[in-house]
Amino acid sequence: MGKKISNQYNMYEAKTKLSEIVKRVSEGENVILMNRGKPVAEVIPFENKKTKRKLGFAKDIELLEDFDGIPEGFEDYA
């Protein structure tokens, strides 16, 4: 049998060690799931792409008095 790479788990092993796999992935490691010796899936860390909102980002923006008015020529669409 070949050398086992530490970030690879066969399906049975993955089922019994799910908590360990999730912990490793949450620490930034990619884990490969194997079925009959062949890679079938890769578990990767979730990237939260949400950025924090910055307060005051629109402080220099001025709204015109008729900002919500219907532009000329668009009366039929309102």
NORRAVEN-V949412 format. One record per residue. N is the residue number from 1. SS is DSSP state (@ for helix, = for strand, . for the rest). BURIAL is b if it has 16 or more other C-alpha atoms within 10 Angstrom, else e. Layout:
n=N ss=SS burial=BURIAL
n=N ss=SS burial=BURIAL
This chain:
n=1 ss=. burial=e
n=2 ss=. burial=e
n=3 ss=. burial=e
n=4 ss=. burial=e
n=5 ss=. burial=e
n=6 ss=. burial=e
n=7 ss=. burial=e
n=8 ss== burial=b
n=9 ss== burial=b
n=10 ss== burial=b
n=11 ss=@ burial=e
n=12 ss=@ burial=e
n=13 ss=@ burial=e
n=14 ss=@ burial=b
n=15 ss=@ burial=e
n=16 ss=@ burial=e
n=17 ss=. burial=e
n=18 ss=@ burial=e
n=19 ss=@ burial=e
n=20 ss=@ burial=e
n=21 ss=@ burial=b
n=22 ss=@ burial=b
n=23 ss=@ burial=e
n=24 ss=@ burial=b
n=25 ss=@ burial=b
n=26 ss=@ burial=e
n=27 ss=. burial=e
n=28 ss=. burial=e
n=29 ss=. burial=e
n=30 ss=. burial=b
n=31 ss== burial=b
n=32 ss== burial=b
n=33 ss== burial=b
n=34 ss== burial=b
n=35 ss== burial=e
n=36 ss=. burial=e
n=37 ss=. burial=e
n=38 ss== burial=e
n=39 ss== burial=e
n=40 ss== burial=e
n=41 ss== burial=e
n=42 ss== burial=e
n=43 ss== burial=e
n=44 ss=. burial=e
n=45 ss=. burial=b
n=46 ss=. burial=e
n=47 ss=. burial=e
n=48 ss=. burial=e
n=49 ss=. burial=e
n=50 ss=. burial=e
n=51 ss=. burial=e
n=52 ss=. burial=e
n=53 ss=. burial=e
n=54 ss=. burial=e
n=55 ss=. burial=e
n=56 ss=. burial=e
n=57 ss=. burial=e
n=58 ss=. burial=e
n=59 ss=. burial=e
n=60 ss=. burial=e
n=61 ss=. burial=e
n=62 ss=. burial=e
n=63 ss=. burial=e
n=64 ss=. burial=e
n=65 ss=. burial=e
n=66 ss=. burial=e
n=67 ss=. burial=e
n=68 ss=. burial=e
n=69 ss=. burial=e
n=70 ss=. burial=e
n=71 ss=. burial=e
n=72 ss=. burial=e
n=73 ss=. burial=e
n=74 ss=. burial=e
n=75 ss=@ burial=e
n=76 ss=@ burial=e
n=77 ss=@ burial=e
n=78 ss=. burial=e
